[in-house]
């Protein structure tokens, strides 16, 4: 066999082998599964473990769940009672000369009273807002100034029967207890303590009876710093918004 014919035969086998190799590599490439990144597919979502919460009012609509990104652990805070106060001092002509806003807190007797109310051991009677001062009282100079409800049986120059109670169903104070009333200062003094209280009536008493046949329970209270100065003849307008969270 001549050298020329030998070279031609080797060349044919080389081309044929290269074609087979290319075919095999192509099959392998086509058949290989691509990764998510190569296919530009989004990574699967990461599941966040509980806790889950259900809406408070069951039956009011479809129940929905929401996952918290940080699982809660350890002791959790309980229900807090807030008393947001607004006190305005007005001259006899109605001009506002001072306005203070501050918070006070539930006292121990108030917490005990809540437990009794929820346990149906007492009924809530009449409410009062009481104001104290360094000299004793800015209305008569001793004791406490009392802003009471109109049906209160209290008497004396330190009792002002114009306190109103309201639980709005809309607006800023929706579902909060709002107490509002006013009194007139009888002398120059400073207000340094305020509190709310109500009568604890027997459990058989209906709330609509406005009973006073029980013991008073102080609900919220605080000392003021700085104190609120008042002058004789000025009106003290008080609004207390009690809320729960």
ChimeraX attribute file (.defattr): number of C-alpha atoms within 10 A of each C-alpha:
attribute: neighborCount
match mode: 1-to-1
recipient: residues
	/A:1	5
	/A:2	6
	/A:3	7
	/A:4	8
	/A:5	9
	/A:6	10
	/A:7	10
	/A:8	10
	/A:9	10
	/A:10	11
	/A:11	11
	/A:12	10
	/A:13	11
	/A:14	11
	/A:15	11
	/A:16	11
	/A:17	12
	/A:18	11
	/A:19	11
	/A:20	12
	/A:21	11
	/A:22	11
	/A:23	12
	/A:24	11
	/A:25	11
	/A:26	11
	/A:27	10
	/A:28	11
	/A:29	11
	/A:30	9
	/A:31	9
	/A:32	8
	/A:33	10
	/A:34	11
	/A:35	9
	/A:36	11
	/A:37	9
	/A:38	8
	/A:39	9
	/A:40	9
	/A:41	9
	/A:42	8
	/A:43	8
	/A:44	7
	/A:45	6
	/A:46	6
	/A:47	8
	/A:48	11
	/A:49	11
	/A:50	14
	/A:51	14
	/A:52	11
	/A:53	12
	/A:54	10
	/A:55	13
	/A:56	8
	/A:57	8
	/A:58	9
	/A:59	8
	/A:60	8
	/A:61	8
	/A:62	8
	/A:63	12
	/A:64	9
	/A:65	12
	/A:66	11
	/A:67	13
	/A:68	13
	/A:69	11
	/A:70	10
	/A:71	11
	/A:72	10
	/A:73	7
	/A:74	5
	/A:75	6
	/A:76	7
	/A:77	7
	/A:78	7
	/A:79	8
	/A:80	10
	/A:81	18
	/A:82	17
	/A:83	24
	/A:84	16
	/A:85	21
	/A:86	16
	/A:87	17
	/A:88	20
	/A:89	24
	/A:90	20
	/A:91	17
	/A:92	12
	/A:93	8
	/A:94	10
	/A:95	12
	/A:96	15
	/A:97	11
	/A:98	14
	/A:99	13
	/A:100	12
	/A:101	11
	/A:102	12
	/A:103	16
	/A:104	20
	/A:105	17
	/A:106	19
	/A:107	17
	/A:108	12
	/A:109	14
	/A:110	20
	/A:111	16
	/A:112	12
	/A:113	21
	/A:114	15
	/A:115	12
	/A:116	15
	/A:117	16
	/A:118	10
	/A:119	10
	/A:120	12
	/A:121	15
	/A:122	20
	/A:123	21
	/A:124	25
	/A:125	24
	/A:126	25
	/A:127	25
	/A:128	27
	/A:129	27
	/A:130	20
	/A:131	24
	/A:132	23
	/A:133	24
	/A:134	14
	/A:135	16
	/A:136	18
	/A:137	25
	/A:138	29
	/A:139	27
	/A:140	16
	/A:141	19
	/A:142	14
	/A:143	15
	/A:144	20
	/A:145	26
	/A:146	26
	/A:147	26
	/A:148	24
	/A:149	23
	/A:150	13
	/A:151	14
	/A:152	19
	/A:153	11
	/A:154	15
	/A:155	10
	/A:156	9
	/A:157	11
	/A:158	24
	/A:159	20
	/A:160	22
	/A:161	20
	/A:162	16
	/A:163	23
	/A:164	16
	/A:165	15
	/A:166	14
	/A:167	14
	/A:168	13
	/A:169	10
	/A:170	9
	/A:171	7
	/A:172	8
	/A:173	15
	/A:174	13
	/A:175	15
	/A:176	17
	/A:177	16
	/A:178	20
	/A:179	22
	/A:180	21
	/A:181	21
	/A:182	21
	/A:183	23
	/A:184	22
	/A:185	22
	/A:186	19
	/A:187	17
	/A:188	16
	/A:189	22
	/A:190	20
	/A:191	21
	/A:192	20
	/A:193	18
	/A:194	19
	/A:195	22
	/A:196	24
	/A:197	19
	/A:198	21
	/A:199	21
	/A:200	24
	/A:201	23
	/A:202	17
	/A:203	15
	/A:204	10
	/A:205	16
	/A:206	13
	/A:207	13
	/A:208	9
	/A:209	11
	/A:210	18
	/A:211	20
	/A:212	19
	/A:213	13
	/A:214	16
	/A:215	12
	/A:216	18
	/A:217	20
	/A:218	22
	/A:219	22
	/A:220	23
	/A:221	20
	/A:222	17
	/A:223	14
	/A:224	17
	/A:225	9
	/A:226	9
	/A:227	14
	/A:228	18
	/A:229	14
	/A:230	24
	/A:231	18
	/A:232	15
	/A:233	16
	/A:234	23
	/A:235	22
	/A:236	21
	/A:237	17
	/A:238	20
	/A:239	20
	/A:240	25
	/A:241	19
	/A:242	23
	/A:243	16
	/A:244	11
	/A:245	8
